[in-house]
Amino acid sequence: MVPNVWQGGTGGGVGNWETVNLFWAYAIARKTEGPVATGYNNNLKYTSIANPRVTVRVGDVLQLRNGGSGNYTHSVYVTSILSGPVQTGRDWDMIRVAAHSNDRMNRPASDLISAHGGSNCYLRGLSFSAASFQK
């Protein structure tokens, strides 16, 4: 649905859809057609997001890596954000994500943070806005 650009299909696709860092770059790039996102918390630990249940939205893509340098290694989609009180510091338990590596739906984001370094987890997000596509 983006002219003159093959993005994917049977047998594979381009790095924009298959590589975490290229997806980030493609999503935040200025363009007239295709998905448009605003990136947040890039190159910062997940703890830099002071109030995740306000900052993170359903439909956002979260990308994670273990450690302060190197490439982000995994992308997940935010599927829901549970309401109600939580214990201090447990907001990430209330944010649910879908992941393809182990085909998990509505997995607590806190599980992914633990799997990507715990206190050393770097997490950034992509928040998508309206996009224009060709039919």
Number of C-alpha atoms within 10 A of each C-alpha: 12 14 10 6 8 10 14 13 8 5 5 10 12 14 14 16 16 13 15 17 18 13 17 22 13 17 21 16 14 12 12 11 13 18 18 20 22 14 18 16 16 16 18 16 21 21 16 14 16 11 12 18 17 10 12 22 19 16 15 21 23 21 22 26 24 21 18 13 9 9 15 22 13 19 25 23 22 24 18 18 21 13 10 6 9 12 7 6 11 12 21 22 17 21 23 22 26 20 18 11 9 7 8 12 15 16 20 20 21 18 14 21 21 13 13 20 14 16 13 17 21 25 26 24 25 25 19 18 10 8 12 13 11 8 6
